[in-house]
């Protein structure tokens, strides 16, 4: 898990007193699955955001990109899958 919690895949918003040691196993497994999938499909969080901007034809919209950068990686991944599904249905 420590190998996936790098700056390119993850925003560190963990309570410093508790850390990852106090997170439930179910949440850790979900987080591991999401981070592994993002790393495999996109390589980094930035590329995931680029993909989302491209799917919505908003590549040049800096405000939209900034709003996406504030979201957690699991939320971004869910949103990207929904956008990809919607784009596939339009085609």
HELIX and SHEET records of a PDB file:
HELIX    1   1 UNK A   20  UNK A   22  5                                   3    
HELIX    2   2 UNK A   25  UNK A   41  1                                  17    
HELIX    3   3 UNK A   45  UNK A   55  1                                  11    
HELIX    4   4 UNK A   62  UNK A   69  1                                   8    
HELIX    5   5 UNK A   73  UNK A   90  1                                  18    
END                                                                             
